[in-house]
Amino acid sequence: MMNIKLKNVFVCENVVVAFNGQISLINLTSEIMSTAFPALHPKLTILVSIAGNEGRYTEKVEVVSVNDDQIIATVNGEAEIKGVGGNNFIANFINIVFHREGKYWIRVTIGSDVLTNKDEHFIILKKN
């Protein structure tokens, strides 16, 4: 039985994992500015932390336009929880094209369960 809980979702420019496993988030953000649209964003990294039952799980992280439900980018992978604890999954998105200003949902799916929602897990793109 899958019993996975979402602990955190962080959106940033980059994640660095030290030899001891310590994680550093670089340029944590909730808002991206662009001078024009469509906008090419060179790098976006999303760190997803989960906890739950031991096992291997399929994991998908998507950036979805709230305006029209269009999937902008997807990273697929596998999460493994060993013993008591959790897993940190790093999704790197390179050269994402955002077609318009607006709100973009960070949709995280483990197995068939969507763990995030549009009201709490999102980034905003604005024209400056």
C-alpha positions, 0 to 999 in steps of 0.5 A: 500500500502506498502511503506517501506524504509530501513534505516540501516543494522548493523552486529555485535555480539550482540544488547542490547536494554535498558529500554528507547529503546536506542540500543547498538551494540556490536562488529560491524563488516563487516569481520569475520576471521576463521582458517579453513572452514567449520567454525562455527560462534557462534553468529551473530546479524543483526539489520535492521531499516526500516521506512514507512507506519503504519502496520504489515509486514512479515520480513525475514533476510537471510545470502546468499552466493554470490558465489553460492546463497546458503542460510546459515541461515534465521530468520523470524519475523514480523515488526510493524510500529506504527504512524510516525516512524519506526521499528528495527528488531533484527535477532539473528543467533546462530551457523551458519556454513560457508562452504567457504571463501567469500562474504555473502549477508545480504538479507532483505525481507519485505513482498515480497520486497527485500530491500538490495543488494549484493553490499552494504549489505554483510559480508566477511569471510576470512581465517587467 
